[in-house]
């Protein structure tokens, strides 16, 4: 089990609301749904009931305690570099279109029939 998936599951379990959990984690809602579904496939049981009210299932309650233990024992995630990103983008050095010769059709252009 991935610690990122476990952190997302714990956030959903604490909030019991997918949009609020996604906002608190700073991830898109679709990413949160997919990570919970992947975790459910890995466990083999549904962890959260979706529908009118979001609730934890029995398997979800059991996994919640184990997830908190694994998150606490896992090393902290590596810090993201705060330096500036890459340099300025450069224009391509292509020659562009060939010059148009008077009286000849444009290259790769079909002539219109009548």
Secondary structure, 3 states (H helix, E strand, C coil): CCHHHHHHHHHHHHHCCHHHHHHHHCCCHHHHHHHHHHHHHHHCCCCEECCCCCEECHHHHHHHHHHHHHHHHCCCCCCCCCCCCCCCCCCCCCCCCCCCCCCCCCCCCCCCCC
